[in-house]
């Protein structure tokens, strides 16, 4: 009950800092309708943004290209990855300077070597 009392005593200006669009819409008055629409649009855009974690979850099981810090590329199917960006891939090809150097059934890459992961439209 004490927490409820403290919540009720929070000034309205603090509610503006929250990212819930209902707070933004409820705090706009009729004299500032243009500003209210702008805030509503910003809240909608923030809700539509995808995080890197969302991207990584979406590409599991799909063909990817992984570039390492030393310039080597690996192309294959993303089997799994963890929070450290450690990567397991299947049907992997190792490319150095754009030329195929080796083919692996399974490939494990330590995350600290990864420069980026890019999704590919299809496996070649």
Backbone bond lengths (Angstrom), bond angles and torsions (degrees), N, CA, C in turn:
res aa  C-N    CA-C-N  psi(-1)  N-CA   C-N-CA  omega(-1)  CA-C   N-CA-C  phi
1 X - - - 1.445 - - 1.525 110.53 -
2 X 1.317 117.43 -33.98 1.451 120.71 -179.67 1.528 110.59 -65.92
3 X 1.339 118.58 -37.75 1.458 122.40 177.64 1.522 110.91 -62.95
4 X 1.336 116.44 -38.73 1.463 119.99 179.48 1.517 110.46 -63.50
5 X 1.325 117.56 -40.44 1.461 120.34 179.03 1.514 110.74 -63.37
6 X 1.335 118.53 -42.82 1.457 121.41 179.24 1.522 111.62 -65.12
7 X 1.325 117.48 -36.87 1.457 120.97 179.37 1.511 110.52 -64.77
8 X 1.317 116.35 -40.54 1.458 120.63 -178.37 1.520 111.47 -68.36
9 X 1.339 118.66 -25.84 1.451 120.91 -176.42 1.533 113.04 -88.37
10 X 1.345 117.83 1.91 1.461 120.38 179.02 1.519 109.18 -70.03
11 X 1.338 118.82 130.11 1.466 120.74 179.57 1.529 111.12 -62.37
12 X 1.326 117.35 153.48 1.463 122.40 -179.34 1.522 111.66 -60.99
13 X 1.322 118.81 -30.25 1.462 120.89 -178.54 1.521 111.51 -62.12
14 X 1.327 118.50 -29.21 1.466 120.90 177.60 1.521 111.18 -69.98
15 X 1.318 117.35 -32.38 1.454 120.85 178.49 1.524 111.18 -61.83
16 X 1.313 118.42 -26.40 1.466 121.93 179.21 1.525 111.67 -67.31
17 X 1.334 117.25 -25.39 1.453 120.13 -178.68 1.519 112.20 -75.45
18 X 1.319 118.77 -19.30 1.446 121.65 179.74 1.514 109.45 -74.85
19 X 1.325 116.72 152.71 1.456 121.46 -175.19 1.520 113.36 -94.83
20 X 1.316 117.45 6.24 1.455 120.65 178.91 1.528 108.61 -74.90
21 X 1.342 119.17 121.76 1.457 121.25 -176.25 1.526 113.19 -61.58
22 X 1.324 119.42 -23.00 1.458 120.03 179.36 1.519 110.84 -66.00
23 X 1.339 117.41 -33.59 1.457 119.93 177.23 1.516 110.07 -68.85
24 X 1.296 117.74 -39.29 1.463 121.40 -179.53 1.516 109.82 -65.12
25 X 1.316 117.53 -44.79 1.451 120.95 -177.50 1.527 111.17 -69.09
26 X 1.326 118.54 -36.04 1.460 120.80 -176.44 1.524 111.64 -76.89
27 X 1.324 119.62 -20.10 1.457 120.98 -177.41 1.524 112.24 -93.88
28 X 1.310 118.33 -6.17 1.458 120.24 178.78 1.510 109.27 -83.80
29 X 1.329 116.22 137.60 1.455 118.76 177.82 1.527 109.56 -101.42
30 X 1.322 116.63 173.08 1.467 120.43 -174.62 1.531 112.12 -69.97
31 X 1.310 118.60 -26.00 1.465 121.01 179.37 1.523 111.83 -71.89
32 X 1.322 117.55 -22.68 1.457 122.32 -177.37 1.524 110.89 -112.69
33 X 1.306 119.28 42.39 1.464 121.40 -174.49 1.528 111.71 -64.28
34 X 1.322 117.98 -34.34 1.469 120.66 178.82 1.525 110.56 -64.80
35 X 1.322 116.50 -43.72 1.461 120.96 177.80 1.525 110.60 -65.14
36 X 1.333 116.99 -38.00 1.460 121.55 177.94 1.510 111.87 -62.63
37 X 1.335 117.63 -41.34 1.468 121.78 177.82 1.516 110.05 -64.50
38 X 1.334 116.98 -41.35 1.468 121.02 179.22 1.523 110.37 -63.07
39 X 1.326 117.59 -42.53 1.466 120.57 178.83 1.520 110.49 -65.94
40 X 1.328 116.51 -39.59 1.467 120.09 179.32 1.525 110.33 -63.09
41 X 1.343 117.05 -41.04 1.464 121.47 178.32 1.522 110.77 -63.44
42 X 1.326 117.46 -42.36 1.460 121.04 178.68 1.524 110.68 -63.02
43 X 1.325 117.41 -39.66 1.458 120.80 179.23 1.519 110.62 -66.57
44 X 1.324 117.34 -38.59 1.462 121.44 178.69 1.522 110.24 -65.68
45 X 1.326 117.75 -43.06 1.469 121.41 178.87 1.515 110.81 -62.75
46 X 1.319 117.42 -40.29 1.466 121.02 179.75 1.527 110.29 -64.67
47 X 1.316 117.51 -35.48 1.460 120.59 179.89 1.527 111.88 -72.44
48 X 1.343 117.50 -27.24 1.460 122.14 -178.31 1.522 113.38 -83.61
49 X 1.332 119.03 -13.54 1.455 121.49 -176.78 1.517 111.17 -69.56
50 X 1.336 115.37 141.78 1.465 121.08 176.10 1.513 108.86 -100.62
51 X 1.297 115.45 142.57 1.455 120.32 178.64 1.529 108.99 -91.23
52 X 1.329 118.21 162.50 1.461 120.02 175.01 1.522 112.28 -57.33
53 X 1.315 117.08 -34.54 1.457 120.51 178.20 1.532 110.96 -63.74
54 X 1.330 116.93 -39.10 1.468 120.93 177.02 1.527 110.45 -62.55
55 X 1.329 115.94 -42.18 1.464 120.76 179.18 1.528 110.38 -61.88
56 X 1.308 117.29 -46.70 1.467 120.93 -177.97 1.524 111.90 -64.64
57 X 1.317 117.36 -38.10 1.465 120.03 176.30 1.524 110.83 -65.18
58 X 1.328 117.02 -35.92 1.461 121.57 -177.12 1.525 112.68 -71.00
59 X 1.337 118.10 -27.52 1.469 119.72 -175.71 1.516 113.90 -96.76
60 X 1.329 118.54 1.76 1.467 120.50 176.08 1.526 109.67 -59.67
61 X 1.325 116.04 130.24 1.466 120.91 -179.33 1.511 113.90 83.59
62 X 1.326 117.65 3.93 1.461 121.89 179.88 1.528 110.60 -111.63
63 X 1.332 117.40 159.41 1.470 120.49 176.77 1.527 111.49 -65.22
64 X 1.332 114.95 135.04 1.463 120.95 179.51 1.518 110.27 -136.88
65 X 1.319 114.50 163.66 1.453 122.38 171.26 1.519 106.94 -120.97
66 X 1.334 116.16 127.61 1.461 121.50 -179.55 1.517 107.80 -116.24
67 X 1.332 116.21 123.09 1.467 120.21 177.44 1.518 108.54 -104.76
68 X 1.334 115.17 132.56 1.462 121.05 179.14 1.518 110.56 -93.30
69 X 1.321 115.65 166.24 1.465 121.30 179.64 1.524 112.39 -60.80
70 X 1.346 118.22 -27.78 1.467 120.51 -178.90 1.526 112.44 -86.19
71 X 1.350 118.34 2.32 1.451 121.70 176.92 1.515 114.97 97.69
72 X 1.321 118.32 -8.57 1.462 121.99 179.66 1.527 109.88 -73.19
73 X 1.336 116.06 138.94 1.463 121.62 176.60 1.511 109.91 -109.16
74 X 1.322 115.62 144.14 1.457 122.26 172.68 1.523 107.33 -125.32
75 X 1.326 115.79 128.98 1.460 120.66 176.99 1.509 108.59 -118.42
76 X 1.328 115.75 133.20 1.459 120.53 -179.77 1.509 110.53 178.97
77 X 1.308 115.76 -167.92 1.458 122.02 -179.51 1.526 108.52 -96.68
78 X 1.318 116.33 126.29 1.459 121.56 -178.98 1.525 109.88 -72.51
79 X 1.323 116.35 113.43 1.462 121.38 -178.86 1.529 110.83 -86.93
80 X 1.331 117.09 -47.90 1.462 120.43 177.01 1.528 109.75 -165.37
81 X 1.326 114.92 165.09 1.459 121.50 174.08 1.514 108.23 -155.67
82 X 1.330 115.60 162.72 1.459 120.08 -178.59 1.518 110.37 -123.22
83 X 1.324 116.52 -173.60 1.455 122.64 -177.72 1.517 114.63 -65.43
84 X 1.319 117.23 -18.99 1.465 121.60 178.03 1.523 111.23 -92.00
85 X 1.340 117.67 4.50 1.463 124.18 -177.57 1.528 111.90 69.21
86 X 1.327 117.91 19.18 1.458 120.01 169.75 1.525 106.57 -66.21
87 X 1.325 116.41 133.41 1.458 121.15 -170.93 1.513 110.72 -122.33
88 X 1.327 116.01 138.54 1.463 122.55 170.10 1.526 106.26 -117.21
89 X 1.344 115.27 129.01 1.464 120.70 -179.22 1.525 109.60 -128.36
90 X 1.327 115.46 155.44 1.461 122.54 176.16 1.522 108.52 -119.48
91 X 1.343 116.21 158.48 1.473 122.85 178.95 1.534 110.27 48.90
92 X 1.312 115.68 53.54 1.459 122.52 -170.41 1.516 112.72 -93.62
93 X 1.329 114.86 139.33 1.466 122.37 173.24 1.517 108.26 -116.99
94 X 1.327 116.59 134.46 1.465 122.19 176.86 1.521 108.39 -98.87
95 X 1.331 115.99 125.06 1.459 121.43 -179.89 1.530 109.77 -119.79
96 X 1.330 115.83 126.73 1.458 121.34 176.15 1.523 106.70 -118.89
97 X 1.316 116.55 123.70 1.467 122.58 -176.36 1.532 111.03 54.22
98 X 1.333 116.61 36.89 1.453 121.85 177.42 1.517 115.50 79.46
99 X 1.341 117.78 -1.39 1.461 120.90 -178.83 1.527 110.42 -108.07
100 X 1.321 114.96 137.87 1.455 121.27 -179.60 1.528 110.17 -66.00
101 X 1.330 116.40 122.97 1.463 121.55 179.24 1.518 112.60 -105.24
102 X 1.342 117.14 -36.36 1.464 119.99 -177.66 1.520 109.90 -159.74
103 X 1.344 114.41 158.50 1.462 121.30 173.67 1.525 107.51 -122.53
104 X 1.335 115.49 136.51 1.454 121.37 -179.17 1.526 109.02 -126.32
105 X 1.322 115.89 146.89 1.461 119.58 173.27 1.517 110.33 -71.12
106 X 1.321 115.56 -52.02 1.465 122.26 177.09 1.521 108.66 -126.12
107 X 1.304 115.86 147.19 1.464 120.96 -178.18 1.520 108.12 -139.00
108 X 1.321 116.64 134.93 1.451 122.15 176.88 1.516 108.10 -120.72
109 X 1.326 116.92 127.04 1.464 122.21 -177.97 1.520 109.05 -121.55
110 X 1.317 115.64 127.90 1.463 120.35 177.53 1.533 109.18 -71.81
111 X 1.318 116.42 135.60 1.461 122.39 -171.57 1.513 115.95 -60.94
112 X 1.338 118.64 -30.89 1.466 118.62 -177.49 1.524 112.54 -70.62
113 X 1.332 118.02 -9.88 1.468 121.58 177.61 1.523 112.69 -92.17
114 X 1.326 118.09 -9.55 1.464 121.89 -172.78 1.526 111.02 -81.84
115 X 1.338 115.17 126.31 1.454 121.25 174.01 1.520 109.42 -88.13
116 X 1.351 116.73 -49.51 1.462 120.16 175.19 1.522 111.15 -157.66
117 X 1.332 114.63 163.58 1.460 123.22 173.40 1.513 106.60 -123.10
118 X 1.325 116.89 127.81 1.469 121.63 179.24 1.511 109.61 -122.64
119 X 1.318 116.01 134.77 1.473 120.42 175.76 1.526 108.74 -76.77
120 X 1.327 115.95 143.47 1.457 121.05 177.56 1.514 108.94 -111.77
121 X 1.344 115.14 152.87 1.455 118.67 -179.08 1.517 111.69 -70.31
122 X 1.337 117.13 -39.24 1.465 120.24 178.03 1.516 109.99 -156.45
123 X 1.299 117.63 156.87 1.478 123.78 178.89 1.500 109.69 -80.89
124 X 1.326 116.86 129.57 1.473 121.55 178.43 1.498 110.95 -93.28
